[in-house]
Amino acid sequence: MEATSDYENDTFPLRESRAVKIMLRNIDKVYKTRKSEFTAIENVSIDIQENDFVCMIGPSGCGKSTLLHMLAGLDFPTRGEIIVNDKKVTCPGADRGMVFQTYTLFPWMTVEENIKFGLKQKKMAPVQMDAIADKYLKSIRLTQFRGSYPKELSGGMKQRVAIARALANQPEVLLMDEPFGALDQHTKSNMQLLLREIWQRERPTIVFVTHDIDEAVFLANKIIVMSTHPGRIKEIIPVDMGQDRSLDIKDTPEFIKVRKYINHLLYAGDQEA
């Protein structure tokens, strides 16, 4: 198991101990062709605690998204096992919600209908569906757009609806694959603030893939830094900067220290190569 970092002797402790929600044990992912095979992920083992907000960061092709898809049950390891809620992951499940970078809303449905989609699959009572939709429309600040269609929304608004749709199903684990990667910086910053606010209120366990170091440090209470392919864990870094975070935190010495340390980890391998 990879040890957590102490930022080279400056200790930043994690919060109190909590139950382990997600376990990855000795995960390998090998892609085979007729002529060769490619190891995308090698010997990855991670424990993620209940209510953690974990960001995974690493070079392109290091297997971040592949790991996330395996957590979702959309892909499977060549070796090893993934446990969520004490059960081996063998397929997608209602206990896990997924938000992608690309906009995945149903274009023929309104905002409210998109949010209710998973609830209808559960055959939930209409009154209960209405209450849940109202709750999340308010949470993402789009109540006035409930009757709008995706084509009428900006990119940031579409991603807010995608997050609300995932959370409406009340998953215990929320998986997010670079959901803000296509947004402009201003919209991205607002989405980061909104997501932190939702996480503090709802307390799902979040695993969030990103290429953006600032985004990872701002959002997470734990950051998993991965190496270039084959993807391995370089280091697991706790981020203890309090629960109430504003964008101003990005200018603080503590934030800058963590950002520089992660930048060093990401580029150290390239320099050695």
C-alpha positions, 0 to 999 in steps of 0.5 A, spaced: 500 500 500 502 506 498 504 511 503 501 518 504 506 524 503 508 528 509 510 534 504 517 532 506 516 533 513 511 538 513 505 534 516 498 535 514 493 530 517 487 527 515 480 528 518 478 522 523 478 515 521 472 513 517 470 506 514 473 504 508 468 505 502 472 503 496 478 498 496 482 497 490 487 491 490 493 489 486 489 492 480 492 491 473 489 492 466 492 489 460 490 491 453 491 485 448 492 485 440 494 480 435 501 482 435 502 485 442 500 487 449 499 494 453 499 495 460 495 501 462 495 500 469 500 496 474 499 493 481 494 499 484 492 498 491 488 504 494 483 505 500 478 510 500 474 512 506 467 514 506 465 521 505 472 522 502 473 527 496 479 524 492 482 527 486 486 523 481 491 526 477 497 524 473 499 524 465 495 523 459 494 515 458 496 513 466 490 510 467 486 515 471 479 514 467 480 507 466 480 506 474 474 510 474 470 506 469 472 500 473 470 503 479 463 504 475 463 497 473 464 499 465 470 496 465 474 490 468 481 489 471 485 484 468 488 482 475 485 484 482 479 486 485 475 492 486 470 492 492 465 498 494 460 497 500 464 490 501 461 488 495 466 486 489 464 490 483 462 486 477 457 491 473 454 498 474 450 499 480 445 504 483 450 505 489 455 509 484 453 515 480 457 517 474 459 524 471 463 525 464 466 530 461 462 530 455 455 532 456 450 526 456 444 529 457 438 526 453 437 532 448 429 530 448 428 531 455 427 537 459 432 539 465 427 536 470 426 530 466 433 529 465 434 529 473 428 525 474 430 519 469 433 515 474 428 515 479 423 513 473 427 507 472 426 505 480 418 506 479 418 512 484 412 515 486 411 522 482 410 526 488 417 523 491 420 524 484 417 532 484 420 533 491 427 530 489 427 534 483 425 540 486 431 539 491 436 538 486 434 544 481 434 548 487 441 545 489 444 547 482 440 554 482 437 552 476 429 552 478 427 557 473 430 552 467 426 546 469 422 546 463 428 548 458 432 543 453 439 542 453 440 545 447 438 552 451 443 551 456 450 553 457 456 548 458 456 549 465 449 549 466 449 542 462 454 539 467 450 542 473 444 538 471 448 532 469 451 532 477 444 533 479 441 527 475 447 523 478 445 525 485 438 525 485 439 517 485 442 518 492 448 514 490 453 513 496 459 514 491 460 519 485 465 518 480 467 524 476 471 524 469 474 531 468 467 534 468 469 541 468 475 540 463 471 543 457 469 549 461 472 556 461 476 558 467 470 563 470 465 557 469 470 552 472 471 556 478 464 557 479 463 549 478 468 547 483 465 552 488 458 549 487 461 542 487 464 543 494 458 546 497 454 540 494 459 535 497 459 539 504 451 538 504 450 531 501 457 528 503 457 522 498 464 519 497 467 522 491 472 520 486 474 526 481 479 525 475 483 531 473 489 534 469 488 540 473 493 541 479 489 547 482 483 544 481 485 537 485 488 541 491 482 546 491 477 540 491 480 534 495 481 532 502 486 527 498 490 527 492 492 520 488 498 522 484 499 517 478 505 515 474 506 515 466 504 508 463 503 503 466 499 507 471 502 506 478 501 510 484 506 515 486 504 518 492 497 519 496 497 526 499 492 529 504 490 536 503 487 539 510 485 546 508 479 546 512 472 544 509 469 551 508 474 553 502 473 560 497 477 561 491 482 566 495 485 559 498 489 558 492 493 564 493 495 562 500 502 559 502 499 552 504 495 551 497 502 554 493 506 549 497 501 543 495 501 545 488 508 545 487 509 539 491 504 535 486 507 539 480 514 536 482 511 529 483 508 529 476 514 532 472 520 528 476 519 522 472 519 526 465 526 529 468 529 522 470 526 519 463 
